[in-house]
Amino acid sequence: MATYTFLFQVLFELARFHAPSTIFLDELDSLMSQRGSLTGATSSSGGLGVGGGSGEHEGSRRMKTELLMQMDGLAKSDDLVFLLAASNLPWELDHAMLRRLEKRILVDLPNKEARRRMFETFLPPMIGSPQTGGLQLKCHIDYDQAAEVSDPIGGIGV
């Protein structure tokens, strides 16, 4: 984990050097889940992980602390570095991380009508064109039923 703390230091230093710049952290929940969560942190003896009860590896705590410190450094400087993060599980993010994120935008799962429109867009009744002389594929899909049974699937799943 010492490597990850070093990589965060280098990442933020490079961003400051090349400012104005943007750092994008995708799937932030995989890096910054709530500290002390018990996600798979059990020892071979069946007890909690090293550190007696927190359930989180020491290296993970150091990595999270380093990221938070680097973010604090950005907030205190005049460097034009923009941090953008995305998460599929925003409710599992560490509270210290959430406090440091100035703006939060929740993009919810599509409702039934939105899923129906996605199916119509991506699976039209006719694929191909008679003008090109190529292959034509006709689709007979009940878009309402597809939208109904696809709940709760996001846009990528559709």
DRENROSE-830016 format. One record per residue: residue number from 1; residue in one letter; x, y, z of N, C-alpha, C in turn. Coordinates in Angstrom, 1 decimal, decimal comma. Last residue first. Layout:
+------+------+--------+--------+--------+--------+--------+--------+--------+--------+--------+
| resi | resn |    n.X |    n.Y |    n.Z |   ca.X |   ca.Y |   ca.Z |    c.X |    c.Y |    c.Z |
+------+------+--------+--------+--------+--------+--------+--------+--------+--------+--------+
|  NUM |    a |      X |      Y |      Z |      X |      Y |      Z |      X |      Y |      Z |
...
+------+------+--------+--------+--------+--------+--------+--------+--------+--------+--------+
END
This chain:
+------+------+--------+--------+--------+--------+--------+--------+--------+--------+--------+
| resi | resn |    n.X |    n.Y |    n.Z |   ca.X |   ca.Y |   ca.Z |    c.X |    c.Y |    c.Z |
+------+------+--------+--------+--------+--------+--------+--------+--------+--------+--------+
|  158 |    v |  -29,1 |   -1,8 |  -20,0 |  -30,0 |   -1,8 |  -21,1 |  -29,3 |   -1,8 |  -22,4 |
|  157 |    g |  -26,8 |   -1,4 |  -18,5 |  -27,4 |   -2,8 |  -18,6 |  -28,4 |   -2,9 |  -19,7 |
|  156 |    i |  -26,3 |    1,3 |  -18,7 |  -25,3 |    0,4 |  -19,3 |  -25,9 |   -1,0 |  -19,5 |
|  155 |    g |  -28,6 |    2,3 |  -17,4 |  -28,4 |    2,6 |  -18,8 |  -27,4 |    1,6 |  -19,4 |
|  154 |    g |  -29,6 |   -0,2 |  -14,9 |  -29,2 |    1,1 |  -15,4 |  -29,0 |    1,2 |  -16,9 |
|  153 |    i |  -32,5 |   -1,9 |  -13,8 |  -31,3 |   -1,9 |  -14,5 |  -30,9 |   -0,5 |  -15,0 |
|  152 |    p |  -34,5 |   -3,2 |  -11,8 |  -33,9 |   -1,9 |  -11,8 |  -32,5 |   -2,0 |  -12,5 |
|  151 |    d |  -36,4 |   -3,6 |  -14,7 |  -36,3 |   -2,8 |  -13,5 |  -35,5 |   -3,6 |  -12,5 |
|  150 |    s |  -37,0 |   -5,0 |  -17,0 |  -35,6 |   -4,6 |  -16,8 |  -35,4 |   -3,7 |  -15,6 |
|  149 |    v |  -39,6 |   -5,5 |  -17,3 |  -38,8 |   -6,6 |  -16,7 |  -37,4 |   -6,2 |  -16,5 |
|  148 |    e |  -40,5 |   -3,1 |  -18,4 |  -41,1 |   -3,6 |  -17,1 |  -40,1 |   -4,6 |  -16,5 |
|  147 |    a |  -39,2 |   -2,9 |  -20,8 |  -39,0 |   -1,8 |  -19,8 |  -39,4 |   -2,3 |  -18,4 |
|  146 |    a |  -40,3 |   -5,1 |  -22,1 |  -38,9 |   -5,0 |  -21,9 |  -38,5 |   -4,0 |  -20,8 |
|  145 |    q |  -43,0 |   -4,3 |  -22,2 |  -42,6 |   -5,4 |  -21,4 |  -41,1 |   -5,4 |  -21,1 |
|  144 |    d |  -42,7 |   -2,1 |  -24,0 |  -43,3 |   -1,9 |  -22,6 |  -42,9 |   -3,1 |  -21,7 |
|  143 |    y |  -41,7 |   -3,3 |  -26,3 |  -40,9 |   -2,3 |  -25,6 |  -41,4 |   -2,1 |  -24,1 |
|  142 |    d |  -41,7 |   -6,2 |  -27,6 |  -42,7 |   -5,5 |  -26,8 |  -41,9 |   -4,5 |  -25,9 |
|  141 |    i |  -40,3 |   -6,4 |  -30,8 |  -40,1 |   -6,4 |  -29,4 |  -41,2 |   -5,6 |  -28,7 |
|  140 |    h |  -39,2 |   -7,6 |  -33,5 |  -40,5 |   -7,5 |  -33,0 |  -40,4 |   -7,6 |  -31,5 |
|  139 |    c |  -37,0 |   -6,4 |  -36,0 |  -37,2 |   -6,8 |  -34,6 |  -38,6 |   -6,6 |  -34,1 |
|  138 |    k |  -35,4 |   -7,3 |  -38,9 |  -36,6 |   -6,7 |  -38,3 |  -36,7 |   -7,3 |  -36,9 |
|  137 |    l |  -32,7 |   -6,3 |  -40,7 |  -33,1 |   -7,2 |  -39,6 |  -34,3 |   -6,5 |  -39,0 |
|  136 |    q |  -31,1 |   -6,6 |  -43,9 |  -32,1 |   -5,9 |  -43,0 |  -32,5 |   -6,9 |  -41,9 |
|  135 |    l |  -28,1 |   -6,2 |  -45,6 |  -29,0 |   -7,0 |  -44,8 |  -29,9 |   -6,2 |  -43,9 |
|  134 |    g |  -28,0 |   -3,8 |  -48,3 |  -27,4 |   -4,7 |  -47,3 |  -28,5 |   -5,5 |  -46,6 |
|  133 |    g |  -28,8 |   -1,8 |  -49,9 |  -28,8 |   -3,1 |  -50,5 |  -28,2 |   -4,2 |  -49,5 |
|  132 |    t |  -29,1 |    0,7 |  -49,1 |  -27,7 |    0,3 |  -49,2 |  -27,6 |   -1,1 |  -49,8 |
|  131 |    q |  -31,9 |    1,0 |  -48,9 |  -31,1 |    1,8 |  -49,9 |  -29,7 |    1,3 |  -50,1 |
|  130 |    p |  -32,7 |   -0,5 |  -46,8 |  -32,9 |   -1,1 |  -48,1 |  -32,2 |   -0,3 |  -49,2 |
|  129 |    s |  -30,7 |   -0,9 |  -43,9 |  -31,3 |    0,0 |  -44,8 |  -31,5 |   -0,6 |  -46,2 |
|  128 |    g |  -30,7 |   -1,8 |  -40,4 |  -30,3 |   -1,9 |  -41,8 |  -31,1 |   -1,0 |  -42,7 |
|  127 |    i |  -33,4 |   -2,7 |  -38,5 |  -32,0 |   -2,4 |  -38,5 |  -31,5 |   -2,7 |  -39,9 |
|  126 |    m |  -36,5 |   -1,8 |  -37,2 |  -35,8 |   -2,2 |  -38,5 |  -34,3 |   -1,8 |  -38,3 |
|  125 |    p |  -37,3 |   -1,1 |  -34,7 |  -38,0 |   -2,2 |  -35,4 |  -37,3 |   -2,7 |  -36,6 |
|  124 |    p |  -34,2 |   -0,7 |  -32,7 |  -35,3 |   -0,2 |  -33,5 |  -36,0 |   -1,3 |  -34,2 |
|  123 |    l |  -32,7 |   -0,7 |  -30,0 |  -33,3 |   -1,9 |  -30,7 |  -34,5 |   -1,4 |  -31,6 |
|  122 |    f |  -32,0 |    1,8 |  -29,1 |  -30,9 |    0,8 |  -29,4 |  -31,4 |   -0,4 |  -30,1 |
|  121 |    t |  -34,5 |    3,1 |  -28,9 |  -33,4 |    3,7 |  -29,6 |  -32,4 |    2,7 |  -30,0 |
|  120 |    e |  -36,1 |    1,4 |  -27,5 |  -36,6 |    1,8 |  -28,8 |  -35,4 |    2,4 |  -29,6 |
|  119 |    f |  -34,6 |    1,2 |  -25,1 |  -34,8 |    0,0 |  -25,9 |  -35,2 |    0,4 |  -27,3 |
|  118 |    m |  -34,9 |    3,9 |  -24,3 |  -33,6 |    3,4 |  -24,6 |  -33,7 |    2,1 |  -25,4 |
|  117 |    r |  -37,6 |    4,1 |  -23,8 |  -37,1 |    4,9 |  -24,9 |  -35,7 |    4,4 |  -25,2 |
|  116 |    r |  -37,8 |    2,3 |  -21,6 |  -38,5 |    2,0 |  -22,8 |  -37,9 |    2,8 |  -24,0 |
|  115 |    r |  -36,3 |    3,7 |  -19,7 |  -35,8 |    2,4 |  -20,2 |  -36,5 |    2,0 |  -21,5 |
|  114 |    a |  -38,0 |    5,9 |  -19,4 |  -36,7 |    6,1 |  -19,9 |  -36,1 |    4,8 |  -20,4 |
|  113 |    e |  -40,2 |    4,6 |  -18,3 |  -40,4 |    5,3 |  -19,5 |  -39,0 |    5,5 |  -20,2 |
|  112 |    k |  -39,1 |    3,6 |  -15,8 |  -39,7 |    2,7 |  -16,8 |  -39,7 |    3,4 |  -18,2 |
|  111 |    n |  -36,1 |    5,5 |  -15,1 |  -37,4 |    5,0 |  -14,7 |  -37,9 |    4,1 |  -15,9 |
|  110 |    p |  -32,6 |    4,9 |  -14,5 |  -33,7 |    5,3 |  -15,4 |  -35,0 |    4,7 |  -14,9 |
|  109 |    l |  -31,1 |    5,8 |  -11,4 |  -31,4 |    4,8 |  -12,4 |  -32,6 |    5,2 |  -13,2 |
|  108 |    d |  -29,7 |    9,1 |  -11,0 |  -30,5 |    7,9 |  -10,5 |  -30,6 |    7,0 |  -11,7 |
|  107 |    v |  -27,1 |   10,8 |  -10,2 |  -27,8 |   10,4 |  -11,5 |  -28,4 |    9,1 |  -11,2 |
|  106 |    l |  -26,5 |   13,4 |   -8,1 |  -26,9 |   12,0 |   -8,1 |  -27,6 |   11,8 |   -9,5 |
|  105 |    i |  -23,7 |   15,3 |   -7,4 |  -24,8 |   15,2 |   -8,4 |  -25,2 |   13,7 |   -8,4 |
|  104 |    r |  -22,2 |   17,6 |   -5,4 |  -22,6 |   16,2 |   -5,5 |  -23,8 |   16,2 |   -6,4 |
|  103 |    k |  -19,4 |   19,7 |   -4,7 |  -20,7 |   19,5 |   -5,4 |  -20,9 |   18,0 |   -5,5 |
|  102 |    e |  -17,2 |   19,3 |   -3,0 |  -18,0 |   20,5 |   -2,9 |  -19,4 |   20,3 |   -3,5 |
|  101 |    l |  -15,9 |   16,9 |   -1,0 |  -16,5 |   17,0 |   -2,3 |  -17,5 |   18,2 |   -2,3 |
|  100 |    r |  -15,3 |   16,6 |    1,7 |  -14,4 |   17,3 |    0,8 |  -14,9 |   17,6 |   -0,6 |
|   99 |    r |  -17,3 |   15,1 |    2,8 |  -17,2 |   16,5 |    3,2 |  -16,3 |   17,3 |    2,3 |
|   98 |    l |  -16,8 |   12,6 |    1,6 |  -18,0 |   13,4 |    1,2 |  -17,9 |   14,8 |    1,6 |
|   97 |    m |  -14,5 |   11,9 |    3,0 |  -14,4 |   12,2 |    1,6 |  -15,6 |   13,0 |    1,1 |
|   96 |    a |  -15,6 |   11,5 |    5,5 |  -14,5 |   12,5 |    5,3 |  -14,4 |   12,9 |    3,9 |
|   95 |    h |  -17,3 |    9,3 |    5,0 |  -17,9 |   10,7 |    5,3 |  -16,8 |   11,8 |    5,2 |
|   94 |    d |  -16,8 |    7,2 |    2,3 |  -16,3 |    7,6 |    3,6 |  -16,9 |    9,1 |    3,8 |
|   93 |    l |  -19,6 |    5,8 |    0,5 |  -18,4 |    6,6 |    0,6 |  -18,1 |    7,1 |    2,0 |
|   92 |    e |  -22,0 |    4,5 |    0,2 |  -20,9 |    3,8 |    0,9 |  -19,6 |    4,6 |    1,0 |
|   91 |    w |  -23,6 |    6,1 |   -1,4 |  -24,0 |    5,9 |    0,0 |  -22,9 |    5,2 |    0,8 |
|   90 |    p |  -22,6 |    5,7 |   -4,0 |  -22,2 |    6,9 |   -3,2 |  -22,6 |    6,9 |   -1,8 |
|   89 |    l |  -21,8 |    3,6 |   -5,9 |  -22,4 |    3,4 |   -4,6 |  -22,0 |    4,6 |   -3,7 |
|   88 |    n |  -20,6 |    4,3 |   -8,2 |  -21,9 |    3,6 |   -8,3 |  -22,6 |    3,4 |   -7,0 |
|   87 |    s |  -19,0 |    7,4 |   -8,7 |  -19,2 |    6,2 |   -7,8 |  -20,6 |    5,6 |   -8,2 |
|   86 |    a |  -16,5 |    9,7 |   -9,6 |  -17,7 |    9,0 |   -9,9 |  -17,8 |    7,8 |   -9,1 |
|   85 |    a |  -15,0 |   13,0 |   -9,5 |  -15,0 |   11,6 |   -9,1 |  -16,4 |   11,0 |   -9,4 |
|   84 |    l |  -12,6 |   15,4 |  -10,1 |  -13,9 |   14,9 |  -10,5 |  -13,9 |   13,4 |  -10,1 |
|   83 |    l |  -10,9 |   18,2 |   -9,3 |  -11,0 |   16,8 |   -9,0 |  -12,4 |   16,4 |   -9,3 |
|   82 |    f |   -8,8 |   20,5 |  -10,8 |  -10,2 |   20,1 |  -10,6 |  -10,2 |   18,6 |  -10,4 |
|   81 |    v |   -6,5 |   22,9 |  -10,1 |   -6,7 |   21,4 |  -10,3 |   -8,1 |   21,1 |   -9,9 |
|   80 |    l |   -4,9 |   25,4 |  -10,1 |   -6,2 |   25,2 |  -10,8 |   -6,2 |   23,7 |  -11,2 |
|   79 |    d |   -3,7 |   26,5 |   -6,9 |   -3,5 |   25,7 |   -8,2 |   -4,9 |   25,4 |   -8,8 |
|   78 |    d |   -3,8 |   27,7 |   -4,6 |   -4,4 |   28,5 |   -5,7 |   -4,2 |   27,7 |   -7,0 |
|   77 |    s |   -4,6 |   25,6 |   -1,8 |   -3,7 |   26,2 |   -2,7 |   -4,5 |   26,9 |   -3,8 |
|   76 |    k |   -6,3 |   24,2 |   -0,2 |   -5,6 |   25,3 |    0,4 |   -4,7 |   26,0 |   -0,5 |
|   75 |    a |   -7,3 |   22,2 |   -1,8 |   -8,3 |   23,2 |   -1,3 |   -7,5 |   24,4 |   -0,7 |
|   74 |    l |   -5,0 |   20,6 |   -2,1 |   -5,6 |   21,3 |   -3,2 |   -6,5 |   22,4 |   -2,8 |
|   73 |    g |   -4,7 |   19,6 |    0,5 |   -3,7 |   20,4 |   -0,1 |   -4,2 |   21,2 |   -1,3 |
|   72 |    d |   -7,0 |   18,0 |    0,7 |   -6,9 |   19,1 |    1,5 |   -5,8 |   20,1 |    1,0 |
|   71 |    m |   -6,2 |   16,0 |   -1,2 |   -7,3 |   16,9 |   -1,5 |   -7,3 |   18,1 |   -0,6 |
|   70 |    q |   -4,1 |   14,9 |    0,3 |   -3,8 |   15,6 |   -1,0 |   -5,0 |   16,5 |   -1,4 |
|   69 |    m |   -5,5 |   13,9 |    2,4 |   -4,5 |   14,9 |    2,6 |   -4,2 |   15,7 |    1,3 |
|   68 |    l |   -7,0 |   11,9 |    1,1 |   -7,7 |   13,0 |    1,8 |   -6,7 |   14,2 |    2,1 |
|   67 |    l |   -5,0 |   10,2 |    0,3 |   -5,8 |   10,9 |   -0,7 |   -6,5 |   12,1 |   -0,1 |
|   66 |    e |   -3,9 |    9,4 |    2,8 |   -3,1 |   10,2 |    1,8 |   -3,9 |   10,9 |    0,8 |
|   65 |    t |   -6,1 |    8,0 |    3,9 |   -5,5 |    9,2 |    4,5 |   -4,7 |   10,1 |    3,6 |
|   64 |    k |   -6,2 |    5,9 |    2,1 |   -7,3 |    6,8 |    2,2 |   -6,9 |    8,1 |    2,8 |
|   63 |    m |   -3,7 |    4,7 |    2,7 |   -4,0 |    5,2 |    1,3 |   -5,1 |    6,2 |    1,3 |
|   62 |    r |   -4,0 |    4,0 |    5,4 |   -3,0 |    5,0 |    5,0 |   -3,2 |    5,5 |    3,6 |
|   61 |    r |   -6,1 |    2,2 |    5,2 |   -6,3 |    3,4 |    5,9 |   -5,3 |    4,4 |    5,5 |
|   60 |    s |   -4,8 |    0,2 |    3,7 |   -6,0 |    0,9 |    3,1 |   -6,2 |    2,2 |    3,8 |
|   59 |    g |   -2,8 |   -0,6 |    5,5 |   -2,5 |    0,0 |    4,2 |   -3,6 |    0,7 |    3,6 |
|   58 |    e |   -4,4 |   -1,8 |    7,5 |   -3,6 |   -0,6 |    7,8 |   -3,2 |    0,1 |    6,5 |
|   57 |    h |   -7,7 |   -3,0 |    6,6 |   -6,2 |   -3,1 |    6,5 |   -5,5 |   -1,8 |    6,8 |
|   56 |    e |  -10,4 |   -3,1 |    8,8 |   -9,8 |   -2,5 |    7,6 |   -8,3 |   -2,6 |    7,7 |
|   55 |    g |  -11,6 |   -3,9 |   11,1 |  -11,9 |   -4,6 |   10,0 |  -11,3 |   -4,1 |    8,7 |
|   54 |    s |  -11,3 |   -2,9 |   13,7 |  -11,8 |   -2,0 |   12,7 |  -12,1 |   -2,7 |   11,4 |
|   53 |    g |  -10,4 |   -5,0 |   15,4 |  -11,8 |   -4,6 |   15,4 |  -12,2 |   -3,6 |   14,3 |
|   52 |    g |   -7,3 |   -5,1 |   15,3 |   -8,3 |   -5,3 |   16,4 |   -9,6 |   -4,6 |   16,3 |
|   51 |    g |   -5,4 |   -5,1 |   13,5 |   -5,7 |   -3,8 |   14,0 |   -6,8 |   -3,9 |   15,1 |
|   50 |    v |   -6,4 |   -7,3 |   11,0 |   -5,3 |   -6,7 |   11,8 |   -5,7 |   -5,4 |   12,3 |
|   49 |    g |   -9,9 |   -8,3 |   11,0 |   -8,6 |   -8,0 |   10,4 |   -7,6 |   -7,4 |   11,4 |
|   48 |    l |  -11,7 |  -10,5 |   13,2 |  -11,6 |   -9,3 |   12,4 |  -10,1 |   -9,1 |   12,0 |
|   47 |    g |  -11,4 |  -14,1 |   13,0 |  -11,7 |  -12,8 |   13,6 |  -11,6 |  -11,6 |   12,7 |
|   46 |    g |  -10,6 |  -16,2 |   11,6 |  -12,0 |  -16,0 |   11,7 |  -12,4 |  -14,7 |   12,3 |
|   45 |    s |   -8,0 |  -16,6 |   11,2 |   -8,5 |  -17,2 |   12,4 |  -10,0 |  -17,0 |   12,5 |
|   44 |    s |   -7,4 |  -15,2 |    8,9 |   -7,6 |  -16,6 |    8,7 |   -8,1 |  -17,3 |   10,0 |
|   43 |    s |   -9,6 |  -12,2 |    9,2 |   -8,3 |  -12,9 |    9,2 |   -8,5 |  -14,4 |    9,1 |
|   42 |    t |  -11,5 |  -10,3 |    7,0 |  -11,4 |  -11,2 |    8,1 |  -10,1 |  -11,9 |    8,1 |
|   41 |    a |  -12,8 |   -8,2 |    5,2 |  -11,6 |   -8,1 |    6,0 |  -11,6 |   -9,0 |    7,2 |
|   40 |    g |  -15,0 |   -7,9 |    3,5 |  -14,1 |   -8,9 |    3,3 |  -12,8 |   -8,9 |    4,1 |
|   39 |    t |  -15,8 |   -5,1 |    4,7 |  -15,9 |   -5,7 |    3,4 |  -14,8 |   -6,7 |    3,2 |
|   38 |    l |  -16,6 |   -3,7 |    7,1 |  -16,1 |   -5,1 |    7,1 |  -16,2 |   -5,8 |    5,8 |
|   37 |    s |  -15,3 |   -0,4 |    7,6 |  -16,3 |   -1,3 |    7,1 |  -15,7 |   -2,7 |    7,0 |
|   36 |    g |  -13,4 |    1,4 |    8,4 |  -13,9 |    0,5 |    9,4 |  -14,9 |   -0,5 |    8,9 |
|   35 |    r |  -14,6 |    4,0 |    6,3 |  -13,5 |    3,4 |    7,1 |  -14,1 |    2,5 |    8,2 |
|   34 |    q |  -16,5 |    3,5 |    3,4 |  -16,4 |    4,0 |    4,8 |  -15,4 |    3,2 |    5,6 |
|   33 |    s |  -14,4 |    3,6 |    0,5 |  -15,5 |    3,2 |    1,2 |  -15,4 |    3,6 |    2,7 |
|   32 |    m |  -12,6 |    4,6 |   -1,5 |  -12,9 |    5,4 |   -0,4 |  -14,2 |    4,9 |    0,3 |
|   31 |    l |  -12,2 |    2,9 |   -3,7 |  -11,0 |    3,4 |   -3,0 |  -11,4 |    4,0 |   -1,6 |
|   30 |    s |  -14,6 |    2,2 |   -4,5 |  -13,7 |    1,1 |   -4,4 |  -12,4 |    1,6 |   -3,6 |
|   29 |    d |  -15,9 |    4,6 |   -4,8 |  -16,3 |    3,7 |   -3,7 |  -15,4 |    2,6 |   -3,5 |
|   28 |    l |  -15,0 |    5,6 |   -7,2 |  -14,4 |    6,1 |   -6,0 |  -14,8 |    5,3 |   -4,8 |
|   27 |    e |  -15,1 |    5,1 |  -10,0 |  -15,5 |    4,1 |   -9,0 |  -14,8 |    4,4 |   -7,7 |
|   26 |    d |  -12,5 |    7,3 |  -11,0 |  -13,7 |    6,5 |  -11,3 |  -13,9 |    5,4 |  -10,3 |
|   25 |    l |  -11,3 |   10,4 |  -10,8 |  -11,3 |    9,1 |  -10,0 |  -12,6 |    8,4 |  -10,3 |
|   24 |    f |   -9,5 |   12,6 |  -12,6 |  -10,8 |   11,9 |  -12,5 |  -10,6 |   10,6 |  -11,8 |
|   23 |    i |   -8,2 |   15,8 |  -12,4 |   -8,0 |   14,4 |  -11,9 |   -9,4 |   13,8 |  -11,9 |
|   22 |    t |   -7,3 |   18,3 |  -14,6 |   -8,4 |   17,6 |  -14,0 |   -7,9 |   16,2 |  -13,6 |
|   21 |    s |   -5,6 |   21,5 |  -14,7 |   -5,7 |   20,1 |  -15,0 |   -6,9 |   19,5 |  -14,2 |
|   20 |    p |   -3,7 |   24,4 |  -15,6 |   -5,0 |   23,8 |  -15,2 |   -5,1 |   22,4 |  -15,6 |
|   19 |    a |   -1,1 |   22,3 |  -14,2 |   -2,4 |   23,0 |  -14,1 |   -2,5 |   24,1 |  -15,2 |
|   18 |    h |    1,0 |   20,6 |  -14,1 |    0,4 |   20,8 |  -15,4 |   -0,9 |   21,6 |  -15,3 |
|   17 |    f |    1,6 |   20,6 |  -11,4 |    2,6 |   21,0 |  -12,3 |    2,0 |   21,4 |  -13,7 |
|   16 |    r |   -0,7 |   19,5 |  -10,3 |   -0,4 |   20,9 |  -10,0 |    0,6 |   21,4 |  -11,0 |
|   15 |    a |   -0,5 |   16,9 |  -11,4 |   -1,7 |   17,7 |  -11,7 |   -1,4 |   19,2 |  -11,4 |
|   14 |    l |    1,8 |   16,0 |  -10,2 |    1,8 |   16,2 |  -11,7 |    0,6 |   17,1 |  -12,1 |
|   13 |    e |    0,9 |   15,9 |   -7,6 |    2,0 |   16,8 |   -7,9 |    2,0 |   17,1 |   -9,4 |
|   12 |    f |   -1,1 |   14,0 |   -7,7 |   -1,5 |   15,3 |   -7,4 |   -0,3 |   16,3 |   -7,7 |
|   11 |    l |    0,6 |   11,7 |   -8,5 |   -0,6 |   12,2 |   -9,3 |   -1,0 |   13,6 |   -9,0 |
|   10 |    v |    2,4 |   11,5 |   -6,3 |    2,9 |   11,9 |   -7,7 |    1,7 |   12,4 |   -8,6 |
|    9 |    q |    0,6 |   10,9 |   -4,2 |    1,5 |   12,1 |   -4,1 |    1,9 |   12,5 |   -5,5 |
|    8 |    f |   -0,5 |    8,5 |   -5,2 |   -1,3 |    9,7 |   -5,0 |   -0,5 |   10,9 |   -4,9 |
|    7 |    l |    1,9 |    6,9 |   -5,2 |    1,2 |    7,2 |   -6,5 |    0,2 |    8,4 |   -6,4 |
|    6 |    f |    2,3 |    6,7 |   -2,4 |    3,3 |    7,4 |   -3,3 |    2,7 |    7,8 |   -4,6 |
|    5 |    t |    0,1 |    5,2 |   -1,8 |    0,3 |    6,5 |   -1,2 |    1,2 |    7,3 |   -2,0 |
|    4 |    y |    0,7 |    2,9 |   -3,3 |   -0,4 |    3,7 |   -3,6 |   -0,4 |    5,1 |   -3,0 |
|    3 |    t |    3,0 |    1,9 |   -2,0 |    3,1 |    2,3 |   -3,4 |    1,9 |    3,2 |   -3,8 |
|    2 |    a |    2,1 |    1,2 |    0,4 |    3,0 |    2,3 |    0,4 |    3,1 |    2,8 |   -1,0 |
|    1 |    m |    0,8 |   -1,2 |    0,0 |    0,0 |    0,0 |    0,0 |    0,9 |    1,3 |    0,0 |
+------+------+--------+--------+--------+--------+--------+--------+--------+--------+--------+
END
